[in-house]
Amino acid sequence: MSPRGRQYGFDRRRRDTARRQKQQAKRERKLTRTAEGVTGPDIDAAPQETGAPTGVWEWFSPSRGRVVSSSVGVRPESDPPDDWVLMTDASAGNEDEDEAPSPP
């Protein structure tokens, strides 16, 4: 004897109705926020400064899985494996120096 089967038509309609109600509530919340002029915390907040501070270069080593900071123009120790990748924009670190190459 087979186990009692689910009534898929009823379940499907019930889930579809619940999904539509959730979508409608979401639309209404969005419209009220727009009408009130309220925005999310990630939108109205000032962008945070990311990256290294001025006068510091950041280097990343994939094999070591870490980031190291150094002064401008100084490479980290070259112990094997020497796979350091400069993450800081080199032209941004050389703003006061005239050695930065100009773009072609």
Number of C-alpha atoms within 10 A of each C-alpha: 3 4 5 6 6 8 8 9 8 10 11 11 11 12 11 12 12 12 12 12 12 12 12 12 12 11 12 12 12 14 12 11 13 11 9 9 8 11 12 8 8 8 8 9 9 8 8 6 7 6 12 15 12 13 14 17 23 22 18 18 16 11 11 10 7 10 14 14 18 14 13 15 12 10 16 16 8 9 7 7 10 11 14 20 13 16 15 19 12 16 13 12 19 16 12 10 8 8 9 13 9 7 4 3
